[in-house]
Amino acid sequence: MSGQSDIRPSPISPTVDFDRDGVQHGHLRLPYSRDDSAWGSVMIPICVVRNGSGPTALLTGANHGDEYEGPLALFDLARRLDARDVSGTVIIVPAMNYPAFRTGTRTSPIDKGNMNRSFPGKPDGSVTQKIADYFQRELLPRADIVLDFHSGGKTLDFLPWCAAHVLPDKAQEKASFDAVEAFSAPWSVKMLEIDTVGMYDTAAEEMGKIFVTTELGGGGTSTAASVRIARRGVANVLRHAGILSGDVETAPTTWLDMPDGCFCFAESDGMIETMVDLGEPVQAGQVVARIHATGRTGLAPQEVKSGISGLLAARHFPGLVQVGDCVSVMAVEV
């Protein structure tokens, strides 16, 4: 963090007391003066459930506003969780980038901020940067374990997986992968990111936190199956952490690795034809998608070939693709 971020206080004020026992429902209030509300605020819903000493879990959804399994699971958990069933603290923020969630967009409609590329944030920056700064300085330091729900949003579709990153600290890495195992998604991934700069994941991991994330589908919607996975998974992670009593409800999971060469990108605009469905096997050099030119007839499609053998773990979702878009992601069974 910059010296400026260390000195300036956050403009966000919580309406909950993080150190009080019981169940509290409130908001993180961020002043936001605008044309239709001179003294307005962005009001981010938050729930805190605390019962004495013990570990703290920070649970977040809608880091990107068009991903719905997390908000569905977390609004439900906030409604049902009883403090008597908790040992420690559960902090629930179902819609982290609340402005984006309200409009169903990946980035904020206020400043076009991508929350997951905005850390450590700035207390005197844009709305998105101010929210990131509050998480960086106020919420992440409280947490022992962090679960951040993602799915593919409007532009990607994934196999339903839970994931953690390969880390330099192998004890931290093992603790994170143990939590992934406890989540019990159909697929578990040792995840590789295209770019880790500014990510919430990176901020949490650099603080030494156990960090777990998901990709539970996509297409800008959810399914009954993906929401069931999310609800069971968050309860399992809390049981695994010792915050909820009871045994983890295990389900079969297949571990995947994302080695170098797992990403394929479009090198032209056009209409995409997916040649392989999610979960199907792929050989190195196999055509996984074709991109058809739409400006004139008679042109051969561009073929997108996999760089590795494995299975198709994620794919571009809309029917039209732009140059530079991620077309597909391969993974290898461990």
C-alpha positions in Angstrom: 0.0 0.0 0.0 1.1 3.6 -0.6 1.9 5.9 2.3 -1.2 7.9 1.3 -3.4 4.9 1.7 -1.9 4.3 5.2 -2.6 7.9 6.3 -6.0 8.7 5.0 -9.0 7.1 6.7 -11.6 5.2 4.8 -14.7 7.1 3.9 -16.7 3.9 4.4 -18.5 3.5 7.7 -20.1 0.2 8.8 -23.5 0.2 10.5 -22.5 -3.1 12.3 -20.1 -3.8 15.2 -17.6 -6.5 14.2 -16.8 -7.2 17.8 -20.4 -7.7 19.1 -21.9 -11.1 19.6 -25.1 -12.0 17.9 -26.5 -11.6 14.4 -26.3 -8.1 12.8 -27.6 -7.1 9.4 -26.5 -3.7 8.1 -24.5 -1.9 5.5 -21.1 -0.5 4.6 -22.0 3.1 3.8 -19.9 4.9 1.2 -20.8 8.6 0.6 -21.4 9.1 -3.1 -22.6 12.5 -4.3 -24.3 12.4 -7.7 -26.9 14.3 -9.8 -29.9 12.5 -8.3 -28.7 12.5 -4.7 -26.4 15.3 -3.5 -25.7 13.6 -0.2 -26.3 10.1 -1.4 -24.5 6.9 -0.4 -23.6 3.5 -1.8 -25.1 1.0 0.7 -23.4 -2.4 0.6 -25.3 -5.1 2.5 -23.3 -6.9 5.2 -24.1 -9.5 7.8 -22.0 -10.3 10.8 -22.6 -13.4 12.9 -20.4 -13.7 16.0 -20.3 -16.0 19.0 -17.2 -15.5 21.2 -13.7 -16.2 20.3 -12.6 -18.4 17.4 -11.7 -18.1 13.7 -13.1 -15.5 11.4 -14.4 -16.3 7.9 -14.9 -13.5 5.3 -17.4 -14.6 2.7 -18.0 -12.5 -0.5 -20.0 -12.7 -3.7 -20.5 -10.5 -6.7 -16.9 -9.3 -6.8 -18.1 -9.1 -10.4 -21.7 -8.0 -10.6 -23.0 -10.5 -13.2 -22.1 -13.7 -11.2 -25.0 -15.0 -9.1 -24.2 -18.2 -7.3 -22.3 -16.3 -4.6 -25.0 -13.8 -3.9 -27.7 -16.4 -3.9 -25.8 -18.6 -1.4 -24.7 -15.8 0.8 -28.0 -13.9 1.1 -29.5 -17.2 2.0 -26.8 -18.0 4.6 -27.2 -14.5 6.1 -30.9 -15.1 6.5 -30.5 -18.5 8.2 -27.3 -18.4 10.2 -27.9 -18.5 14.0 -25.2 -17.2 16.3 -25.7 -20.1 18.6 -24.4 -22.4 15.8 -21.2 -20.4 15.3 -17.9 -20.5 17.1 -16.1 -17.4 16.1 -17.2 -14.9 13.5 -18.7 -15.0 10.0 -18.6 -11.8 7.9 -20.9 -12.0 4.9 -20.8 -9.5 2.0 -23.1 -11.1 -0.6 -22.5 -8.4 -3.2 -19.0 -6.9 -2.9 -19.2 -4.6 -5.9 -22.7 -3.6 -5.1 -23.1 -1.0 -7.9 -22.1 -3.6 -10.5 -24.4 -6.2 -8.9 -27.4 -3.7 -9.1 -26.9 -3.4 -12.9 -25.8 -7.0 -13.6 -22.5 -5.9 -15.1 -19.0 -7.2 -14.5 -17.6 -3.7 -13.7 -19.1 -0.8 -11.8 -21.5 1.5 -13.8 -20.2 4.4 -11.7 -16.5 4.3 -12.6 -16.1 1.1 -14.8 -14.0 -0.3 -12.0 -13.2 -4.0 -12.0 -13.2 -4.9 -8.3 -10.9 -7.8 -8.8 -8.2 -5.6 -10.4 -8.5 -2.7 -8.0 -6.6 -3.8 -4.9 -5.1 -2.5 -2.6 -7.5 0.4 -3.5 -7.4 4.0 -2.5 -9.4 5.8 0.2 -9.5 8.9 -2.0 -9.9 7.1 -5.3 -12.9 6.1 -7.3 -15.9 4.3 -5.8 -14.5 0.9 -6.7 -11.0 1.8 -5.3 -12.6 3.0 -2.0 -14.5 -0.3 -1.6 -11.3 -2.2 -2.3 -9.3 -0.1 0.2 -11.9 -0.9 2.9 -11.6 -4.6 2.3 -7.8 -4.3 2.2 -7.5 -2.4 5.5 -10.5 -3.3 7.6 -12.0 -6.7 6.6 -9.1 -8.8 5.2 -7.0 -8.3 8.4 -9.8 -9.7 10.5 -10.2 -12.9 8.5 -8.5 -16.2 9.0 -10.2 -17.8 5.9 -11.6 -16.0 2.9 -14.1 -17.5 0.4 -14.8 -15.4 -2.7 -17.5 -16.8 -5.0 -17.0 -16.4 -8.8 -18.6 -17.8 -12.0 -18.2 -16.9 -15.6 -20.6 -14.0 -15.8 -22.0 -13.1 -19.2 -18.9 -13.9 -21.2 -17.6 -17.3 -19.9 -18.9 -20.7 -18.9 -17.0 -23.0 -16.5 -17.2 -26.5 -15.2 -18.3 -26.0 -11.6 -15.1 -25.9 -9.6 -13.6 -24.6 -6.4 -10.0 -23.5 -6.5 -6.9 -22.2 -4.7 -3.6 -21.0 -6.1 -0.1 -22.5 -6.0 1.7 -20.4 -3.5 5.4 -19.9 -2.4 4.4 -20.6 1.2 3.6 -24.3 1.1 1.9 -24.5 4.5 -0.5 -21.7 3.4 -1.0 -23.5 0.0 -1.8 -26.8 1.7 -4.3 -25.1 4.1 -6.0 -23.5 1.1 -6.1 -26.7 -0.9 -7.5 -28.5 2.2 -10.3 -25.9 2.3 -11.0 -26.5 -1.5 -11.2 -30.2 -0.8 -13.8 -29.5 2.0 -15.9 -27.3 -0.3 -16.5 -30.5 -2.4 -17.3 -29.0 -5.8 -17.5 -31.6 -8.6 -14.1 -30.2 -9.7 -11.2 -28.8 -7.7 -8.5 -26.8 -9.3 -4.9 -25.8 -8.7 -5.5 -22.4 -10.4 -3.4 -20.4 -12.7 -4.3 -16.7 -13.3 -3.6 -14.8 -16.5 -2.7 -11.7 -14.4 -2.6 -11.5 -10.6 -2.0 -7.7 -10.3 -4.7 -5.9 -8.3 -6.6 -9.1 -7.5 -8.5 -9.6 -4.2 -7.0 -13.1 -4.2 -3.5 -11.7 -4.2 -4.3 -9.2 -1.5 -5.6 -11.9 0.8 -2.8 -14.3 0.0 -0.1 -11.7 0.6 -1.5 -11.3 4.1 -1.1 -15.0 4.7 -4.8 -15.8 4.6 -6.4 -19.1 3.5 -8.0 -18.0 0.3 -10.6 -20.1 -1.6 -12.5 -19.1 -4.8 -14.9 -20.7 -7.3 -16.0 -20.8 -10.9 -19.5 -22.3 -10.7 -20.9 -21.9 -14.3 -21.6 -18.7 -16.2 -23.6 -17.2 -19.0 -24.8 -14.4 -16.7 -27.1 -16.7 -14.8 -27.2 -19.6 -12.4 -28.7 -23.1 -12.4 -30.3 -25.1 -9.6 -27.3 -27.4 -9.6 -24.7 -24.6 -9.4 -26.6 -22.9 -6.5 -26.8 -26.2 -4.6 -23.0 -26.6 -5.0 -22.5 -23.0 -3.7 -24.8 -23.5 -0.6 -23.3 -26.8 0.3 -19.8 -25.6 -0.3 -19.9 -22.5 1.9 -21.4 -24.5 4.8 -18.6 -27.1 4.3 -15.9 -24.5 4.4 -17.3 -23.1 7.7 -17.4 -26.6 9.1 -13.9 -27.3 7.9 -12.7 -24.0 9.6 -14.3 -25.1 12.9 -16.8 -22.2 12.8 -19.8 -24.4 12.3 -20.2 -27.7 14.1 -20.8 -31.0 12.3 -19.1 -33.0 9.6 -18.2 -31.8 6.1 -20.8 -33.1 3.6 -18.3 -34.6 1.2 -19.0 -35.3 -2.4 -16.8 -36.7 -5.1 -14.4 -34.2 -6.6 -11.8 -34.5 -9.4 -8.6 -32.4 -9.1 -7.4 -30.4 -12.1 -4.2 -28.5 -12.8 -3.9 -25.6 -15.2 -0.4 -25.8 -16.7 1.3 -23.4 -19.0 -0.4 -23.3 -22.4 -3.9 -23.9 -21.0 -5.4 -20.7 -22.4 -6.6 -20.1 -25.9 -7.3 -16.6 -27.3 -9.2 -15.3 -30.3 -7.0 -13.7 -33.0 -9.9 -12.3 -35.0 -13.4 -11.0 -34.6 -16.4 -13.1 -35.6 -19.0 -15.7 -34.7 -17.6 -18.5 -32.6 -18.4 -22.2 -33.1 -17.5 -24.3 -30.1 -16.1 -27.7 -31.3 -15.8 -29.3 -27.8 -18.2 -29.2 -24.9 -17.3 -28.6 -21.3 -15.6 -31.6 -19.6 -14.8 -33.4 -22.9 -11.3 -34.6 -23.6 -9.0 -32.6 -25.8 -5.7 -33.5 -27.5 -2.8 -31.0 -28.1 -3.3 -29.5 -31.5 -7.0 -30.3 -31.6 -9.4 -27.6 -32.9 -11.5 -26.5 -29.9 -13.3 -23.6 -31.7 -13.7 -22.0 -35.0 -14.2 -18.2 -35.6 -16.3 -17.3 -38.6 -15.9 -14.0 -40.3 -19.2 -12.1 -40.5 -18.3 -9.2 -42.9 -18.6 -11.2 -46.1 -19.2 -14.7 -47.3 -16.7 -17.2 -48.7 -14.0 -16.8 -46.0 -12.6 -19.9 -44.2 -13.0 -19.8 -40.4 -10.0 -19.3 -38.1 -9.3 -22.5 -36.2 -8.4 -22.2 -32.5 -6.2 -25.2 -31.5 -5.4 -26.4 -28.0 -1.8 -26.1 -26.9 -2.1 -29.0 -24.5 -3.9 -32.2 -23.9 -6.5 -32.4 -21.2 -10.2 -31.5 -20.9 -12.2 -28.4 -21.7 -12.7 -26.6 -18.4 -14.0 -23.2 -19.6 -15.2 -21.6 -22.8 -16.3 -18.3 -24.3 -20.0 -17.9 -23.9 -21.6 -15.4 -26.2 -22.0 -16.3 -29.9 -19.9 -13.4 -31.1 -16.2 -13.0 -30.1 -13.7 -10.2 -30.4 -10.0 -10.4 -31.0 -8.1 -11.0 -27.8 -11.1 -12.7 -26.0 -10.4 -15.9 -24.1 -11.9 -18.6 -26.2 -11.2 -21.7 -24.0 -9.3 -23.0 -21.0 -7.9 -26.5 -20.8 -7.1 -28.4 -17.6 -5.3 -31.6 -16.8 -6.5 -34.2 -14.3 -4.2 -34.6 -11.4 
